[in-house]
Amino acid sequence: MRQLRVLIFAVLLLGANAIAPLLAQEPLMTNQATEMRSAPDDTATLVKKLADKAPVQLQERKGAWSRVKSGSDMGWVRMMHLRGGATLVADQQQVTGGSWLAGMNRLLSGGGNNTNQRAQSATVGIRGFSKDDLAQAELNPAELAKLKRYQATNAEAQQLASQGKLAFRSVAYLAQDAVDSANTSGAKK
């Protein structure tokens, strides 16, 4: 009996390893019209423009970018412009009847129905910058110019504050001893 369980476990393990590459090609769709680039960079060559809700297959993730396949084209899309996972698979199953691979993907992702909010939420895990990223960082004047478009003037900020009935208050800095004391007493509670 024990040998049979070990054999079944081995077969399941081998089967899971065989379909793992297929599961990595997760079905996604764009959540807005976006651009597919030849490299994970806004300045890379444009491969093609993708419409809102265009279906794509996830191939790889790198930082804030995802390498996807759309039809016969392969390229990089900003991760924030994609949605998918269990929600998309469940939606596809309702429309197409699903497949054994879609069912396996739902099973492994923890989502089998539309009431599983965890399976439906789309998240982007950006863990920050590595030392190599920081060492290779360069000023990008074009991106800085884009960012400056969102900058508010002093007059605009004052107008917004008055609309929100905000008032200016001067707050003195806490002495480091007060901060340390507050942190220590909070930890004891």
C-alpha positions as a LaTeX table, in Angstrom:
\begin{tabular}{lrrr}
\hline
Residue & $x$ (\AA) & $y$ (\AA) & $z$ (\AA) \\
\hline
Met1 & 0.00 & 0.00 & 0.00 \\
Arg2 & 2.82 & 2.42 & 0.89 \\
Gln3 & 4.59 & 1.65 & $-2.41$ \\
Leu4 & 1.39 & 2.45 & $-4.29$ \\
Arg5 & 1.13 & 5.86 & $-2.55$ \\
Val6 & 4.78 & 6.60 & $-3.34$ \\
Leu7 & 4.22 & 5.61 & $-6.97$ \\
Ile8 & 1.10 & 7.81 & $-7.25$ \\
Phe9 & 2.97 & 10.70 & $-5.65$ \\
Ala10 & 5.90 & 10.27 & $-8.07$ \\
Val11 & 3.55 & 10.20 & $-11.08$ \\
Leu12 & 1.79 & 13.36 & $-9.87$ \\
Leu13 & 5.10 & 15.08 & $-9.25$ \\
Leu14 & 6.41 & 14.19 & $-12.71$ \\
Gly15 & 3.12 & 15.30 & $-14.27$ \\
Ala16 & 3.26 & 18.62 & $-12.43$ \\
Asn17 & 6.83 & 19.19 & $-13.64$ \\
Ala18 & 5.79 & 18.38 & $-17.19$ \\
Ile19 & 2.96 & 20.93 & $-17.25$ \\
Ala20 & 4.75 & 23.64 & $-15.21$ \\
Pro21 & 6.07 & 25.41 & $-18.34$ \\
Leu22 & 2.55 & 25.46 & $-19.76$ \\
Leu23 & 1.15 & 26.94 & $-16.56$ \\
Ala24 & 3.82 & 29.64 & $-16.62$ \\
Gln25 & 2.26 & 30.89 & $-19.83$ \\
Glu26 & $-0.58$ & 32.42 & $-17.87$ \\
Pro27 & $-3.45$ & 33.91 & $-19.89$ \\
Leu28 & $-3.78$ & 37.64 & $-19.32$ \\
Met29 & $-5.45$ & 40.58 & $-20.97$ \\
Thr30 & $-4.66$ & 44.25 & $-21.16$ \\
Asn31 & $-6.65$ & 46.49 & $-18.80$ \\
Gln32 & $-6.20$ & 49.48 & $-21.13$ \\
Ala33 & $-4.81$ & 50.24 & $-24.56$ \\
Thr34 & $-1.05$ & 49.91 & $-24.27$ \\
Glu35 & 2.15 & 49.43 & $-26.23$ \\
Met36 & 4.20 & 46.27 & $-26.66$ \\
Arg37 & 7.92 & 47.06 & $-26.74$ \\
Ser38 & 10.92 & 45.06 & $-27.95$ \\
Ala39 & 12.63 & 45.37 & $-24.54$ \\
Pro40 & 11.50 & 46.21 & $-20.99$ \\
Asp41 & 12.04 & 49.94 & $-21.51$ \\
Asp42 & 9.80 & 52.85 & $-22.55$ \\
Thr43 & 12.37 & 53.89 & $-25.16$ \\
Ala44 & 12.59 & 50.42 & $-26.79$ \\
Thr45 & 11.23 & 49.88 & $-30.29$ \\
Leu46 & 7.46 & 49.65 & $-30.54$ \\
Val47 & 6.43 & 46.13 & $-31.56$ \\
Lys48 & 2.72 & 46.86 & $-31.78$ \\
Lys49 & $-0.13$ & 48.63 & $-30.03$ \\
Leu50 & $-2.49$ & 46.47 & $-28.00$ \\
Ala51 & $-6.15$ & 47.37 & $-27.58$ \\
Asp52 & $-8.01$ & 47.38 & $-24.27$ \\
Lys53 & $-8.84$ & 43.80 & $-23.21$ \\
Ala54 & $-6.47$ & 42.27 & $-25.77$ \\
Pro55 & $-5.64$ & 38.66 & $-24.79$ \\
Val56 & $-1.94$ & 37.90 & $-24.24$ \\
Gln57 & 0.12 & 35.01 & $-22.85$ \\
Leu58 & 2.58 & 35.77 & $-20.05$ \\
Gln59 & 6.06 & 34.44 & $-20.82$ \\
Glu60 & 8.31 & 36.13 & $-18.27$ \\
Arg61 & 8.42 & 38.92 & $-15.70$ \\
Lys62 & 11.24 & 41.40 & $-15.18$ \\
Gly63 & 10.82 & 44.25 & $-12.71$ \\
Ala64 & 7.73 & 46.24 & $-13.64$ \\
Trp65 & 7.53 & 44.64 & $-17.09$ \\
Ser66 & 6.04 & 41.42 & $-18.45$ \\
Arg67 & 7.14 & 39.68 & $-21.63$ \\
Val68 & 3.99 & 38.57 & $-23.39$ \\
Lys69 & 2.93 & 36.88 & $-26.60$ \\
Ser70 & 0.10 & 38.34 & $-28.63$ \\
Gly71 & $-0.71$ & 36.30 & $-31.70$ \\
Ser72 & 2.64 & 35.72 & $-33.40$ \\
Asp73 & 4.24 & 38.81 & $-31.79$ \\
Met74 & 6.37 & 38.74 & $-28.66$ \\
Gly75 & 7.26 & 41.81 & $-26.62$ \\
Trp76 & 7.28 & 43.63 & $-23.29$ \\
Val77 & 4.30 & 45.37 & $-21.66$ \\
Arg78 & 4.14 & 47.30 & $-18.40$ \\
Met79 & 2.82 & 44.92 & $-15.74$ \\
Met80 & 0.34 & 47.53 & $-14.52$ \\
His81 & $-1.39$ & 47.38 & $-17.93$ \\
Leu82 & $-2.27$ & 43.69 & $-17.52$ \\
Arg83 & $-4.89$ & 41.76 & $-15.62$ \\
Gly84 & $-5.46$ & 38.08 & $-15.42$ \\
Gly85 & $-4.93$ & 35.01 & $-13.34$ \\
Ala86 & $-7.87$ & 33.04 & $-12.00$ \\
Thr87 & $-10.45$ & 35.67 & $-12.98$ \\
Leu88 & $-9.51$ & 35.52 & $-16.63$ \\
Val89 & $-9.37$ & 31.73 & $-16.62$ \\
Ala90 & $-12.81$ & 31.56 & $-14.96$ \\
Asp91 & $-14.18$ & 34.07 & $-17.49$ \\
Gln92 & $-12.72$ & 32.04 & $-20.36$ \\
Gln93 & $-14.22$ & 28.85 & $-18.96$ \\
Gln94 & $-17.68$ & 30.43 & $-18.84$ \\
Val95 & $-17.32$ & 31.60 & $-22.44$ \\
Thr96 & $-15.50$ & 28.65 & $-23.98$ \\
Gly97 & $-16.27$ & 25.77 & $-21.65$ \\
Gly98 & $-12.67$ & 25.71 & $-20.42$ \\
Ser99 & $-9.99$ & 23.12 & $-20.86$ \\
Trp100 & $-8.13$ & 20.74 & $-18.60$ \\
Leu101 & $-5.21$ & 23.22 & $-18.54$ \\
Ala102 & $-7.48$ & 26.10 & $-17.50$ \\
Gly103 & $-8.97$ & 23.88 & $-14.81$ \\
Met104 & $-5.51$ & 22.90 & $-13.58$ \\
Asn105 & $-4.48$ & 26.57 & $-13.52$ \\
Arg106 & $-7.57$ & 27.44 & $-11.44$ \\
Leu107 & $-6.86$ & 24.56 & $-9.10$ \\
Leu108 & $-3.23$ & 25.54 & $-8.57$ \\
Ser109 & $-4.03$ & 29.27 & $-8.23$ \\
Gly110 & $-6.65$ & 28.62 & $-5.57$ \\
Gly111 & $-9.56$ & 29.93 & $-7.61$ \\
Gly112 & $-12.41$ & 27.75 & $-8.72$ \\
Asn113 & $-15.29$ & 30.17 & $-8.63$ \\
Asn114 & $-16.03$ & 33.86 & $-8.89$ \\
Thr115 & $-16.50$ & 34.25 & $-5.12$ \\
Asn116 & $-12.81$ & 33.78 & $-4.39$ \\
Gln117 & $-11.70$ & 37.41 & $-4.08$ \\
Arg118 & $-8.05$ & 36.49 & $-3.54$ \\
Ala119 & $-7.87$ & 34.65 & $-6.82$ \\
Gln120 & $-9.53$ & 37.55 & $-8.63$ \\
Ser121 & $-7.33$ & 40.35 & $-7.37$ \\
Ala122 & $-4.52$ & 41.43 & $-9.63$ \\
Thr123 & $-1.38$ & 42.50 & $-7.86$ \\
Val124 & 2.03 & 43.58 & $-8.96$ \\
Gly125 & 4.93 & 42.55 & $-6.77$ \\
Ile126 & 7.66 & 45.11 & $-7.20$ \\
Arg127 & 10.26 & 44.53 & $-4.52$ \\
Gly128 & 12.32 & 47.64 & $-5.06$ \\
Phe129 & 15.75 & 48.22 & $-6.50$ \\
Ser130 & 18.80 & 46.03 & $-6.19$ \\
Lys131 & 22.30 & 47.45 & $-5.69$ \\
Asp132 & 23.02 & 46.72 & $-9.36$ \\
Asp133 & 19.91 & 48.63 & $-10.44$ \\
Leu134 & 21.00 & 51.66 & $-8.43$ \\
Ala135 & 24.59 & 51.43 & $-9.69$ \\
Gln136 & 23.36 & 51.40 & $-13.31$ \\
Ala137 & 20.72 & 54.12 & $-12.83$ \\
Glu138 & 20.90 & 57.07 & $-15.21$ \\
Leu139 & 18.98 & 60.32 & $-15.47$ \\
Asn140 & 16.17 & 60.11 & $-18.00$ \\
Pro141 & 15.35 & 63.70 & $-19.03$ \\
Ala142 & 12.25 & 62.65 & $-21.00$ \\
Glu143 & 10.73 & 60.89 & $-17.97$ \\
Leu144 & 11.64 & 63.83 & $-15.73$ \\
Ala145 & 9.83 & 66.16 & $-18.14$ \\
Lys146 & 6.75 & 63.91 & $-18.00$ \\
Leu147 & 6.87 & 63.94 & $-14.21$ \\
Lys148 & 7.11 & 67.74 & $-14.08$ \\
Arg149 & 3.75 & 67.98 & $-15.90$ \\
Tyr150 & 2.11 & 66.79 & $-12.66$ \\
Gln151 & 3.87 & 69.40 & $-10.54$ \\
Ala152 & 1.52 & 71.91 & $-8.91$ \\
Thr153 & 2.44 & 75.57 & $-8.60$ \\
Asn154 & 2.36 & 77.23 & $-5.19$ \\
Ala155 & $-0.85$ & 79.07 & $-6.17$ \\
Glu156 & $-2.53$ & 75.82 & $-7.28$ \\
Ala157 & $-1.54$ & 74.10 & $-4.03$ \\
Gln158 & $-2.89$ & 77.00 & $-1.95$ \\
Gln159 & $-6.16$ & 77.00 & $-3.90$ \\
Leu160 & $-6.58$ & 73.24 & $-3.39$ \\
Ala161 & $-5.83$ & 73.62 & 0.33 \\
Ser162 & $-8.42$ & 76.37 & 0.72 \\
Gln163 & $-11.03$ & 74.30 & $-1.14$ \\
Gly164 & $-10.34$ & 71.45 & 1.27 \\
Lys165 & $-10.52$ & 73.86 & 4.22 \\
Leu166 & $-6.96$ & 73.01 & 5.20 \\
Ala167 & $-5.07$ & 75.38 & 7.49 \\
Phe168 & $-1.35$ & 75.94 & 7.87 \\
Arg169 & 0.11 & 74.65 & 11.14 \\
Ser170 & 3.67 & 74.75 & 12.30 \\
Val171 & 4.76 & 71.53 & 13.99 \\
Ala172 & 8.04 & 71.35 & 15.82 \\
Tyr173 & 10.32 & 68.40 & 15.22 \\
Leu174 & 10.38 & 65.82 & 17.98 \\
Ala175 & 13.62 & 65.32 & 19.79 \\
Gln176 & 15.21 & 61.95 & 18.99 \\
Asp177 & 14.84 & 60.95 & 22.67 \\
Ala178 & 11.06 & 61.48 & 22.46 \\
Val179 & 10.87 & 59.36 & 19.32 \\
Asp180 & 12.93 & 56.57 & 20.88 \\
Ser181 & 10.83 & 56.74 & 24.06 \\
Ala182 & 7.58 & 56.55 & 22.10 \\
Asn183 & 8.86 & 53.56 & 20.11 \\
Thr184 & 10.01 & 51.74 & 23.25 \\
Ser185 & 6.81 & 52.31 & 25.21 \\
Gly186 & 4.72 & 51.27 & 22.18 \\
Ala187 & 6.62 & 47.99 & 21.93 \\
Lys188 & 5.93 & 47.11 & 25.57 \\
Lys189 & 2.15 & 47.40 & 25.23 \\
\hline
\end{tabular}
